[in-house]
Amino acid sequence: MKLEKLVGDRFKERPSDCQTDSHALMVRGGYMKYVANGIYSSYMPLRRITRKIEQIIREEMDRIDGQEVQFPVAMPASLWEESGRYTSVGKELLRFTDRNGSQMVLGMTHEEAAVQLVRDYGQSYGKYPFMIYQIQTKFRDEARPRAGLIRVREFTMKDGYSFHTSQEDLEQYYAKCHKAYENIFRRTGVPEVISVLSDSGMMGGNISHEFMLLTPIGEDSIAICQECGYSANMEAAECLYDNRDNSEAEALTKKATPNVKSIEEVCGFLGSSAEKSCKAVVYQKNEDDAYVIVFLRGDLDVNETKLRNFVGGELHPAIITEESGICAGFIGPVGLNVKATVLYDRSLQGQKNLICGANEVDAHYMGFCPERDADVKEYGDFAKIADGGICPICKKHAIKVSRGIEVGNIFQLGTKYTKTMGMTYLDENGESHYPIMGCYGIGVGRLAASICEAHHDDYGPIWPMPIAPWQVHICAVRADDAEVKKTADELYEKLENMGAEVMYDDRDVSAGVMFSDADLLGIPVRAVVSPRNLKENCCEISARDKSFSIKVPVNEAAEKIMELIKELMEKYN
C-alpha cells in the first residue's frame, strides 16, 4: 500500500487529553479517532493489528477444540433475569426498551447467551465436554473510561465458555486454556504477561486468574513474591502476619484525646505508632444500609473486595448518623453497643497494648488487647496486602506491589449459570445434573493498546512482527529523483510478489517528515532508498527497534528483507 493513500492524519504534537503513551501515540499515528467518551473509530492500521491478534487467538482456541460462534450484541432482558444478573449488575449494564416495549440489554459479557445457545444441545452426557467462543463487540457503560483503548465502553472481546460433567474435567481444560493464553501473549509480542490469582467478581465462580502486563500506568495492583514467584491481584492476595507479641499486657487505660480523630493524629498525640493501633472502618450494605464495622491494624487499609465477598453483597462507605449510636472518629471494640456487623482483621490476632477508640468523644484507650478486652474469638482476612508483606506460599517477607493492565482472564464458573438458567444433562444412569462451566476472555483492543504501551519509544510504537500493521516500510527519500523512484518501485513490486506486507512512502516530502511518519506507524523493518545509498548501489535496511541497521546491495535487498521478516516472526513462535 502507498502511504499517500492511507486514510488518517499523523501529528507531531502529543494530544493534551491523552493520559498514557499508548493513547497518545495511537491518536498521533492515525490509528483511531475519538467519537464519544470511551468510544473510538479505528483507522486501517489498527484494524490490521487487531485482525492479526484475532487470528492468533482463533488459532490457539481452535487448537484446544474451541468452536467459534457468534452471540447477539442486543439481548432480551429475560435472559439476564434468568441468571439474576439483570438486577444484580449495576449501571455498567446498558438497559433499554425497544420499539415494541420489550426490555433489552447490550451485552457486556455473554454467559447467559452461551447457556441459551447450548442448553437444548447439551442434554446428554455424551455431548460433553465442549467449548464455544466468539470474537464480538461488547458495550460496558464504564463510569470512568480512560487511557484510550485500555478502558473503554465499546470494545471487541474474545470470550469462550466451556461445559463439563465434572470438576476434574473442568480443571484439566482450564489448565489447557491457561497454556493457550500464554501462547497467545507470546505470539502477539508480550511474553512478559504474567498470570495472577484474582477475584471472580460479578462473574462468579471459585477459581480465577488474570493475565497482567506489568506497567506503571496499569490500574490494577499486583502482589508479587520476589522469592518464589507467587502472584495475585491485590483484591485476591491473602494477607499473613507475624503477630508474635512477647510484651507484657498493660492495663486498659482511657486517655483524653481532644480534637484528634485520625490514626496519625491519635498516635502522634499518644506517642505511639500506627502499627500499634486498632482502627475502625465503617461501611453500609447497599441492600438495606445496615452498618458493617471492620477493625484492623492502624497502618493497613481495608480490601473492599474481600469484605464484599465475606458479607455477600455490595457495600458503600457509611454515612454515620446520630441515631446509629456510632461515635465517628472514636470508634473502638470496647463497650461498642451498636446495631452492626462487627468484623476483626487477622492483623489484630494475638496483639497487645494497642490504641483504640473509646466510643465517646475525645477519648481513646491505651493497652487494648482484643482477646482480653473485647472477647474476640474470630478473625478474618479483610486487609490489603502491602510491600514487604508475607508471601502466602513461601512465608517470606518478600511481597512487592506493582501496577498492571489486565489483558485477559479465565474463570472456573461452576454451575452458577447452568443452575439458574435450568440447563441440565442426563448421565449414564439417567440422573439429571447441571453442567459445570469455565469462562475465558481477552480484550482485543486493550491487548493492542497494551502491546503499544510495552513496546514504544518517544517517536512511536514498535510493533512486534506477528501483529504489525505491515511488515516492511519502504521510504523513497527524494522520490523526485528518477533513479530513486525506479529502484523503490521495483523493490515494492518485488516484495509484494514475494508475499510481504509493504507500506510504500514515495511522497514528495522531506526525509524528516517521512521518517517521523514511519516511526509513528511502527513497522518492524524499514528500507530506505536514497540518492546517497544508491551511490553505493545499496539499500539501507534497519529495524524499528534499532536492533540492526545494514546496507545491502540493491539486487539483494528484497531477499534480505524476506529473511529478516522470517527471523522476526520466528522470534515470537
Order of alpha helices (4+ residues) and beta strands (2+ residues): alpha-beta-beta-alpha-beta-beta-alpha-alpha-beta-beta-alpha-beta-beta-alpha-beta-beta-beta-beta-beta-alpha-beta-beta-alpha-beta-beta-beta-beta-alpha-beta-alpha-beta-beta-beta-alpha-beta-beta-beta-alpha-beta-alpha-beta-alpha-beta-beta-alpha
